[in-house]
Amino acid sequence: MQRAIEAVDRTGLSKRSDLTAALAWTKLRPDLDRLAKSTRHGREAYAEYSQNIDLTVLLIGTVSQDSGLLLGDQLDTHYLMNSLVTGLPTLLVLSGRMVDLSGMAQAAPKSAGAQVAAATVRQLLGHSAADTASSMHQALSRTGSTTLGPALMSSLDRLAGAVLAMAPVQVLNQGPSTAPDVQTLAQAQKDARASVLELSRVATAEFGTTLDEREQTVRSDRLTAVAVTAGAVLLAGLLLLVTRDRTLPADTAERAGRRRLRRKPGGQSADGDVRSRHHREEDLPAEWHRAPGETAEQAAARQQELDRVAP
């Protein structure tokens, strides 16, 4: 028990003032220290331990809420974590209480309260096992992982066998005369506890692996999206450029095309021809050179004079 307390301390939970679970652990830890040194027995011990066990189960739920473990966008991880933080702790607690209450009922066969308590926890254990099995089945049936099922099946089968030995489905309402032997229950509970701990360890490891794989997929998807976006932006720019040239009026488009002709020093154009800074008559439409009322011959003569005096 002390090792388990130290394991929680090593997580640094008590230093996280932003988490509700940190406050719960700060309040619970001193009680667990005292409980580890308690010398009580019988009903007093059962009451003292049960109270702190209930608070510990609540702490597990608070941790899961603070971390958002149950809010995953994938159904398999949701059902898997629901089993880990809700189903398995409940199974573990109920199986232990069934042994304790059955022992107290056997020690007081005339106590109606003890008999009812033992029968009630037996029913709760059976129903809890069914709910946990259903949640595990949902996780396995909705996962794309190839390792989750094989990793969990052995521990699941072992746990199912232990629970059925303690609370057979066909005799959940059995009376005191047919109550199982306490020693048999204790051995089955020991097997159930080992199965729960192993299942928790394996499921947690699989959960971490699944998250790592999905994080890589998300990162790859994001990089692909960035590349596609950049390509789309470039394509859009080219399309706009082509569309602009094709939608300009014919004369404006021709002028724009001529403006893109870059001349080199010395009057040499990009195509290597030597031209003056004035276009010749054959280069441009005649109407570009005519003044109002000017004939073609007059325009040609004026162009020749410009060419003569041009540097």
GIURZI-V257034 format. One record per residue. N is the residue number from 1. OMEGA is omega in whole degrees, -180 to 180 (* if undefined). Layout:
((N | OMEGA) (N | OMEGA))
//
This chain:
((1 | 179) (2 | 178) (3 | 179) (4 | 178) (5 | -180) (6 | 179) (7 | 178) (8 | 179) (9 | -178) (10 | 177) (11 | -178) (12 | -177) (13 | -176) (14 | -179) (15 | -178) (16 | -178) (17 | -179) (18 | -177) (19 | 176) (20 | -179) (21 | -180) (22 | 178) (23 | 179) (24 | 179) (25 | 179) (26 | 180) (27 | -175) (28 | -172) (29 | 179) (30 | 179) (31 | 178) (32 | 176) (33 | 179) (34 | -179) (35 | -180) (36 | -179) (37 | -176) (38 | 179) (39 | -179) (40 | -180) (41 | 174) (42 | -176) (43 | 179) (44 | 179) (45 | 180) (46 | -179) (47 | -178) (48 | -180) (49 | -177) (50 | -180) (51 | -179) (52 | 176) (53 | 178) (54 | 179) (55 | 178) (56 | 177) (57 | 176) (58 | 178) (59 | 178) (60 | 179) (61 | 180) (62 | 177) (63 | -179) (64 | 178) (65 | 180) (66 | -176) (67 | -178) (68 | -177) (69 | -178) (70 | -175) (71 | 180) (72 | -178) (73 | 178) (74 | -175) (75 | -177) (76 | 179) (77 | 178) (78 | -178) (79 | 179) (80 | -180) (81 | 176) (82 | 177) (83 | -176) (84 | -173) (85 | -179) (86 | -174) (87 | -175) (88 | 176) (89 | 179) (90 | 177) (91 | -179) (92 | -179) (93 | -177) (94 | 179) (95 | 177) (96 | 180) (97 | 179) (98 | 178) (99 | -178) (100 | -177) (101 | 177) (102 | 177) (103 | 178) (104 | 178) (105 | 179) (106 | 179) (107 | 179) (108 | -175) (109 | -179) (110 | -180) (111 | -179) (112 | -179) (113 | -180) (114 | -180) (115 | 180) (116 | 180) (117 | 180) (118 | 180) (119 | -179) (120 | -178) (121 | 176) (122 | 177) (123 | 179) (124 | 179) (125 | 179) (126 | 180) (127 | 179) (128 | 178) (129 | 180) (130 | 180) (131 | -179) (132 | 178) (133 | 179) (134 | 180) (135 | 178) (136 | 179) (137 | 178) (138 | 179) (139 | -176) (140 | -177) (141 | -177) (142 | -177) (143 | 173) (144 | -180) (145 | 178) (146 | -177) (147 | -175) (148 | -179) (149 | 179) (150 | -178) (151 | -174) (152 | -169) (153 | -178) (154 | 180) (155 | 178) (156 | 179) (157 | 179) (158 | 179) (159 | -180) (160 | 179) (161 | -180) (162 | -179) (163 | 179) (164 | 177) (165 | -180) (166 | -176) (167 | 178) (168 | -175) (169 | -174) (170 | -178) (171 | 180) (172 | -178) (173 | -178) (174 | -179) (175 | -178) (176 | -176) (177 | -179) (178 | -179) (179 | -179) (180 | 178) (181 | -176) (182 | 179) (183 | 177) (184 | 177) (185 | -178) (186 | 179) (187 | 178) (188 | 179) (189 | 177) (190 | 177) (191 | 180) (192 | -180) (193 | 179) (194 | 180) (195 | 180) (196 | -179) (197 | 178) (198 | 179) (199 | 178) (200 | -179) (201 | -178) (202 | -178) (203 | 178) (204 | 178) (205 | 179) (206 | 179) (207 | 179) (208 | 178) (209 | -180) (210 | 179) (211 | 179) (212 | -180) (213 | -178) (214 | 177) (215 | 177) (216 | 180) (217 | 179) (218 | 179) (219 | 178) (220 | 179) (221 | -180) (222 | 179) (223 | 178) (224 | -180) (225 | 179) (226 | 180) (227 | 179) (228 | 180) (229 | 179) (230 | 178) (231 | -180) (232 | 178) (233 | 179) (234 | 180) (235 | 179) (236 | 179) (237 | 178) (238 | 179) (239 | 178) (240 | -180) (241 | 180) (242 | -179) (243 | 180) (244 | 180) (245 | -176) (246 | -178) (247 | 176) (248 | 172) (249 | -173) (250 | -177) (251 | 180) (252 | 180) (253 | -180) (254 | 178) (255 | 180) (256 | 179) (257 | 179) (258 | 179) (259 | -180) (260 | 177) (261 | -176) (262 | 180) (263 | 177) (264 | 178) (265 | 179) (266 | 177) (267 | -179) (268 | -179) (269 | -177) (270 | -179) (271 | 173) (272 | -180) (273 | 177) (274 | -178) (275 | 172) (276 | 179) (277 | 175) (278 | 176) (279 | 177) (280 | -177) (281 | -177) (282 | -178) (283 | -174) (284 | 177) (285 | -176) (286 | -176) (287 | 178) (288 | -174) (289 | -175) (290 | 171) (291 | 179) (292 | 180) (293 | -178) (294 | 178) (295 | 180) (296 | 180) (297 | 178) (298 | 179) (299 | -180) (300 | 179) (301 | 179) (302 | 179) (303 | 178) (304 | 179) (305 | 178) (306 | -180) (307 | -178) (308 | -176) (309 | -180) (310 | 179) (311 | *))
//
